[in-house]
Amino acid sequence: MQVSVHIMTASTPITKNYVYLVADEKSKKAVLVDPVWEKSMVVEVMEEKGITLTHILLTHSHPDHVFLADSLARDTGCIVHMSQIEIDYYNFNCHNLVPLNNNEQFFCGNTLITPILTPGHTKGSLCYMIGNNLFTGDTLFIEGCGLCWGKGADPEEMFESLQMLKQIIPGQMKIYPGHRFGVKPGLQFENVLQYNIYLDFKKKEEFIKYRMRKNQHLLFAFK
Ligand SMILES: [Fe+2]
């Protein structure tokens, strides 16, 4: 299977997100990860590449990750995936929504996609493994991890999720987060491990204390 990742940035005056178009090269079928804000840009890229959109993969239900899901699903007829837990906990709904459970694999063309449940930033956050690429939403950034406060967030669950990712993600796998603070998306996991202090903690209590520390700056200084 040959997979290509097209990286797009989508902005509003207050936030900047990464949107990924991941194509199964042979079949020209593709998925979109967390499409938001700039619909014409996303549609133009799909038209240029001549691909058919089969799925929208939502990492979690926060507005800056789901904004275009409903309208793109109505326009294209594609399926929208989110975890069952996330849908139930936040009462999320949109056109063609199909819930996923942990590890419930599916195909886009000949490309296998594996959803991995990683709660912590939200109750039912998912990462999606597609070929040698991992799409991590707001669970894992190259420089850190997602916030662990707000409804359904839990630093203890985040610690467990990051530990689990360290166990199962190969060093060569490329990491594509929902936001970036510096380094460009697509860094290999073995390099992320060098950059990211949140992956260093061995003890849960110390991780929680650090993640929940007071006076954190530049939380939304997205590049
Ligand atoms: Fe989020």
Boltz pocket constraint, residues with backbone or C-beta under 6 A from the ligand:
constraints:
  - pocket:
      binder: B
      contacts: [[A, 60], [A, 62], [A, 121], [A, 138], [A, 146]]
      max_distance: 6.0
